[in-house]
Amino acid sequence: MIQVLIAYDNTPSTELWDLFQSCADEAKQICFNNSIHYTSIDYPVLNKDSITSNMTNSQVCVIAAHGGDSEIYNNQGDIVISSEYDFNDCFNGKGLYTISCLCGKELCPYFRKHGLSFFVGYNDTFTVKGEPAPFVSSAMSGFRSILSGDTLEVAHQKMLDSFDTEIGQQDNIDPLIAIELLHNKEALVFEYEDKNLTIEELD
């Protein structure tokens, strides 16, 4: 049985908390639409130990929180996921789908080296302007595709197509929003070993 871990920082004092909440809500809806079970954690239990324990029975972790080159952290600055801590191979054979700044730089190659089946994230800042809807839609489109049963290669292309659609629509409404969406698209890191892998084949 497929199980998804949805982790997010929705503390109102956190910058972009509404984006993180919206991404988590979208992830839950996608799971529901595909009859996939999920576990949800947010602050104050958003920490390294809760990630490690919940990934034991999960195949994919979706996390929406602030990040750096080699880590994702909560609103208190506590490490949630990092390349500098031993995660006991809890991501081996699994997927990590992030809506977090910069972690595509070092966190991605670290976990890929340690058996992660796929990684989605960004190697630059994830920027938002105005209402979060177009940013949530594009950022979560790959997850939507993966959970529908698409291969990782197809999900990657659908995610790029979703960015292009949102950029095209916003270009006629607010070009500054389109610019931010293009920035996110160009920062996207979507890596995998097996282009034909589907969620049913994850450990």
Contacts in CASP RR format, 6 or more apart in sequence:
PFRMAT RR
TARGET T0000
AUTHOR 0000-0000-0000
METHOD contacts of the structure
MODEL  1
MIQVLIAYDNTPSTELWDLFQSCADEAKQICFNNSIHYTSIDYPVLNKDS
ITSNMTNSQVCVIAAHGGDSEIYNNQGDIVISSEYDFNDCFNGKGLYTIS
CLCGKELCPYFRKHGLSFFVGYNDTFTVKGEPAPFVSSAMSGFRSILSGD
TLEVAHQKMLDSFDTEIGQQDNIDPLIAIELLHNKEALVFEYEDKNLTIE
ELD
1 37 0 8 1.000
2 36 0 8 1.000
2 37 0 8 1.000
2 59 0 8 1.000
2 60 0 8 1.000
2 199 0 8 1.000
2 200 0 8 1.000
2 202 0 8 1.000
3 36 0 8 1.000
3 37 0 8 1.000
3 38 0 8 1.000
3 39 0 8 1.000
3 57 0 8 1.000
3 58 0 8 1.000
3 59 0 8 1.000
4 27 0 8 1.000
4 31 0 8 1.000
4 36 0 8 1.000
4 37 0 8 1.000
4 38 0 8 1.000
4 39 0 8 1.000
4 58 0 8 1.000
4 59 0 8 1.000
4 60 0 8 1.000
4 61 0 8 1.000
4 62 0 8 1.000
4 147 0 8 1.000
5 38 0 8 1.000
5 39 0 8 1.000
5 41 0 8 1.000
5 51 0 8 1.000
5 54 0 8 1.000
5 55 0 8 1.000
5 58 0 8 1.000
5 60 0 8 1.000
5 61 0 8 1.000
5 62 0 8 1.000
6 24 0 8 1.000
6 27 0 8 1.000
6 28 0 8 1.000
6 31 0 8 1.000
6 38 0 8 1.000
6 39 0 8 1.000
6 40 0 8 1.000
6 41 0 8 1.000
6 62 0 8 1.000
6 63 0 8 1.000
7 40 0 8 1.000
7 41 0 8 1.000
7 42 0 8 1.000
7 46 0 8 1.000
7 50 0 8 1.000
7 51 0 8 1.000
7 61 0 8 1.000
7 62 0 8 1.000
7 63 0 8 1.000
7 64 0 8 1.000
7 65 0 8 1.000
7 80 0 8 1.000
8 20 0 8 1.000
8 21 0 8 1.000
8 23 0 8 1.000
8 24 0 8 1.000
8 40 0 8 1.000
8 41 0 8 1.000
8 42 0 8 1.000
8 46 0 8 1.000
8 63 0 8 1.000
8 64 0 8 1.000
8 65 0 8 1.000
9 17 0 8 1.000
9 20 0 8 1.000
9 42 0 8 1.000
9 43 0 8 1.000
9 46 0 8 1.000
9 64 0 8 1.000
9 65 0 8 1.000
9 66 0 8 1.000
9 74 0 8 1.000
9 75 0 8 1.000
10 17 0 8 1.000
10 20 0 8 1.000
10 21 0 8 1.000
10 24 0 8 1.000
10 42 0 8 1.000
10 43 0 8 1.000
11 17 0 8 1.000
11 42 0 8 1.000
11 43 0 8 1.000
11 74 0 8 1.000
11 75 0 8 1.000
13 75 0 8 1.000
14 20 0 8 1.000
14 43 0 8 1.000
14 66 0 8 1.000
14 75 0 8 1.000
15 66 0 8 1.000
16 66 0 8 1.000
16 128 0 8 1.000
17 75 0 8 1.000
18 132 0 8 1.000
19 64 0 8 1.000
19 99 0 8 1.000
19 128 0 8 1.000
19 132 0 8 1.000
19 135 0 8 1.000
19 136 0 8 1.000
20 64 0 8 1.000
20 65 0 8 1.000
20 99 0 8 1.000
21 64 0 8 1.000
22 132 0 8 1.000
22 133 0 8 1.000
22 136 0 8 1.000
23 62 0 8 1.000
23 64 0 8 1.000
23 99 0 8 1.000
23 136 0 8 1.000
23 139 0 8 1.000
23 140 0 8 1.000
24 40 0 8 1.000
24 42 0 8 1.000
24 62 0 8 1.000
24 64 0 8 1.000
26 136 0 8 1.000
26 137 0 8 1.000
26 140 0 8 1.000
27 38 0 8 1.000
27 62 0 8 1.000
27 64 0 8 1.000
27 140 0 8 1.000
27 143 0 8 1.000
28 38 0 8 1.000
28 40 0 8 1.000
30 140 0 8 1.000
30 143 0 8 1.000
30 144 0 8 1.000
30 147 0 8 1.000
31 37 0 8 1.000
31 38 0 8 1.000
31 147 0 8 1.000
34 147 0 8 1.000
34 148 0 8 1.000
36 147 0 8 1.000
39 54 0 8 1.000
39 58 0 8 1.000
41 50 0 8 1.000
41 51 0 8 1.000
41 54 0 8 1.000
43 74 0 8 1.000
43 75 0 8 1.000
43 76 0 8 1.000
46 65 0 8 1.000
46 74 0 8 1.000
46 80 0 8 1.000
47 74 0 8 1.000
47 78 0 8 1.000
47 80 0 8 1.000
48 78 0 8 1.000
48 79 0 8 1.000
48 80 0 8 1.000
48 81 0 8 1.000
48 82 0 8 1.000
48 85 0 8 1.000
48 87 0 8 1.000
51 61 0 8 1.000
51 63 0 8 1.000
51 80 0 8 1.000
51 81 0 8 1.000
51 87 0 8 1.000
51 90 0 8 1.000
52 87 0 8 1.000
52 88 0 8 1.000
52 90 0 8 1.000
54 61 0 8 1.000
55 61 0 8 1.000
55 87 0 8 1.000
55 90 0 8 1.000
55 91 0 8 1.000
55 94 0 8 1.000
56 90 0 8 1.000
58 94 0 8 1.000
59 94 0 8 1.000
59 95 0 8 1.000
59 199 0 8 1.000
59 202 0 8 1.000
59 203 0 8 1.000
60 94 0 8 1.000
60 95 0 8 1.000
60 96 0 8 1.000
60 97 0 8 1.000
60 146 0 8 1.000
60 199 0 8 1.000
60 202 0 8 1.000
61 91 0 8 1.000
61 94 0 8 1.000
61 95 0 8 1.000
61 96 0 8 1.000
61 97 0 8 1.000
62 97 0 8 1.000
62 98 0 8 1.000
62 99 0 8 1.000
62 143 0 8 1.000
63 72 0 8 1.000
63 80 0 8 1.000
63 81 0 8 1.000
63 96 0 8 1.000
63 97 0 8 1.000
63 98 0 8 1.000
63 99 0 8 1.000
63 100 0 8 1.000
64 98 0 8 1.000
64 99 0 8 1.000
64 100 0 8 1.000
65 72 0 8 1.000
65 73 0 8 1.000
65 74 0 8 1.000
65 80 0 8 1.000
65 99 0 8 1.000
65 100 0 8 1.000
66 72 0 8 1.000
66 73 0 8 1.000
66 74 0 8 1.000
66 75 0 8 1.000
66 100 0 8 1.000
66 101 0 8 1.000
67 73 0 8 1.000
67 100 0 8 1.000
67 101 0 8 1.000
67 102 0 8 1.000
67 103 0 8 1.000
68 100 0 8 1.000
68 101 0 8 1.000
68 102 0 8 1.000
68 103 0 8 1.000
68 105 0 8 1.000
68 107 0 8 1.000
69 102 0 8 1.000
69 103 0 8 1.000
69 104 0 8 1.000
69 105 0 8 1.000
69 106 0 8 1.000
69 107 0 8 1.000
70 82 0 8 1.000
70 83 0 8 1.000
70 84 0 8 1.000
70 103 0 8 1.000
70 105 0 8 1.000
70 106 0 8 1.000
70 107 0 8 1.000
70 110 0 8 1.000
71 79 0 8 1.000
71 80 0 8 1.000
71 81 0 8 1.000
71 82 0 8 1.000
71 83 0 8 1.000
71 84 0 8 1.000
71 103 0 8 1.000
71 107 0 8 1.000
72 79 0 8 1.000
72 80 0 8 1.000
72 81 0 8 1.000
72 82 0 8 1.000
72 98 0 8 1.000
72 100 0 8 1.000
72 103 0 8 1.000
72 107 0 8 1.000
73 79 0 8 1.000
73 80 0 8 1.000
74 80 0 8 1.000
79 85 0 8 1.000
81 87 0 8 1.000
81 96 0 8 1.000
81 103 0 8 1.000
81 107 0 8 1.000
82 107 0 8 1.000
83 106 0 8 1.000
83 107 0 8 1.000
83 110 0 8 1.000
83 111 0 8 1.000
87 114 0 8 1.000
89 114 0 8 1.000
89 115 0 8 1.000
91 111 0 8 1.000
91 114 0 8 1.000
91 115 0 8 1.000
91 116 0 8 1.000
92 114 0 8 1.000
92 115 0 8 1.000
92 116 0 8 1.000
92 203 0 8 1.000
93 115 0 8 1.000
93 116 0 8 1.000
93 117 0 8 1.000
93 202 0 8 1.000
93 203 0 8 1.000
94 116 0 8 1.000
94 117 0 8 1.000
94 202 0 8 1.000
94 203 0 8 1.000
95 116 0 8 1.000
95 117 0 8 1.000
95 118 0 8 1.000
95 119 0 8 1.000
95 202 0 8 1.000
96 111 0 8 1.000
96 116 0 8 1.000
96 118 0 8 1.000
96 119 0 8 1.000
96 120 0 8 1.000
97 119 0 8 1.000
97 120 0 8 1.000
97 121 0 8 1.000
97 142 0 8 1.000
97 143 0 8 1.000
97 146 0 8 1.000
98 104 0 8 1.000
98 107 0 8 1.000
98 119 0 8 1.000
98 120 0 8 1.000
98 121 0 8 1.000
98 122 0 8 1.000
99 121 0 8 1.000
99 126 0 8 1.000
99 139 0 8 1.000
99 140 0 8 1.000
100 121 0 8 1.000
100 122 0 8 1.000
100 126 0 8 1.000
101 122 0 8 1.000
101 124 0 8 1.000
101 125 0 8 1.000
101 126 0 8 1.000
102 122 0 8 1.000
102 123 0 8 1.000
102 124 0 8 1.000
102 125 0 8 1.000
103 121 0 8 1.000
103 122 0 8 1.000
104 119 0 8 1.000
104 121 0 8 1.000
104 122 0 8 1.000
104 123 0 8 1.000
104 189 0 8 1.000
105 123 0 8 1.000
107 119 0 8 1.000
108 119 0 8 1.000
108 121 0 8 1.000
108 123 0 8 1.000
108 189 0 8 1.000
108 191 0 8 1.000
111 119 0 8 1.000
112 119 0 8 1.000
112 191 0 8 1.000
112 193 0 8 1.000
117 192 0 8 1.000
117 193 0 8 1.000
117 194 0 8 1.000
117 197 0 8 1.000
117 202 0 8 1.000
117 203 0 8 1.000
118 152 0 8 1.000
118 190 0 8 1.000
118 191 0 8 1.000
118 192 0 8 1.000
118 193 0 8 1.000
118 197 0 8 1.000
119 189 0 8 1.000
119 190 0 8 1.000
119 191 0 8 1.000
119 192 0 8 1.000
120 142 0 8 1.000
120 143 0 8 1.000
120 159 0 8 1.000
120 188 0 8 1.000
120 189 0 8 1.000
120 190 0 8 1.000
121 188 0 8 1.000
121 189 0 8 1.000
121 190 0 8 1.000
122 184 0 8 1.000
122 187 0 8 1.000
122 188 0 8 1.000
122 189 0 8 1.000
123 187 0 8 1.000
123 189 0 8 1.000
124 183 0 8 1.000
124 186 0 8 1.000
124 187 0 8 1.000
125 183 0 8 1.000
125 187 0 8 1.000
126 135 0 8 1.000
126 139 0 8 1.000
126 184 0 8 1.000
126 187 0 8 1.000
127 180 0 8 1.000
127 183 0 8 1.000
127 184 0 8 1.000
128 135 0 8 1.000
128 180 0 8 1.000
129 174 0 8 1.000
129 176 0 8 1.000
129 177 0 8 1.000
129 180 0 8 1.000
130 177 0 8 1.000
134 166 0 8 1.000
134 169 0 8 1.000
134 170 0 8 1.000
134 177 0 8 1.000
134 181 0 8 1.000
135 166 0 8 1.000
135 180 0 8 1.000
135 181 0 8 1.000
135 184 0 8 1.000
137 162 0 8 1.000
137 166 0 8 1.000
138 159 0 8 1.000
138 162 0 8 1.000
138 163 0 8 1.000
138 165 0 8 1.000
138 166 0 8 1.000
138 181 0 8 1.000
138 184 0 8 1.000
138 185 0 8 1.000
139 184 0 8 1.000
141 158 0 8 1.000
141 159 0 8 1.000
141 161 0 8 1.000
141 162 0 8 1.000
141 163 0 8 1.000
142 155 0 8 1.000
142 156 0 8 1.000
142 158 0 8 1.000
142 159 0 8 1.000
142 162 0 8 1.000
142 190 0 8 1.000
145 154 0 8 1.000
145 155 0 8 1.000
145 158 0 8 1.000
145 159 0 8 1.000
146 152 0 8 1.000
146 155 0 8 1.000
146 198 0 8 1.000
146 199 0 8 1.000
147 199 0 8 1.000
149 198 0 8 1.000
149 199 0 8 1.000
149 200 0 8 1.000
150 158 0 8 1.000
150 198 0 8 1.000
151 195 0 8 1.000
151 196 0 8 1.000
151 197 0 8 1.000
151 198 0 8 1.000
152 190 0 8 1.000
152 192 0 8 1.000
152 194 0 8 1.000
152 195 0 8 1.000
152 196 0 8 1.000
152 197 0 8 1.000
152 198 0 8 1.000
153 192 0 8 1.000
153 195 0 8 1.000
153 196 0 8 1.000
155 190 0 8 1.000
156 190 0 8 1.000
156 192 0 8 1.000
159 188 0 8 1.000
159 190 0 8 1.000
160 185 0 8 1.000
160 188 0 8 1.000
163 181 0 8 1.000
163 182 0 8 1.000
163 184 0 8 1.000
163 185 0 8 1.000
163 188 0 8 1.000
164 185 0 8 1.000
166 181 0 8 1.000
167 178 0 8 1.000
167 181 0 8 1.000
167 182 0 8 1.000
167 185 0 8 1.000
168 178 0 8 1.000
170 177 0 8 1.000
170 178 0 8 1.000
170 181 0 8 1.000
171 178 0 8 1.000
END
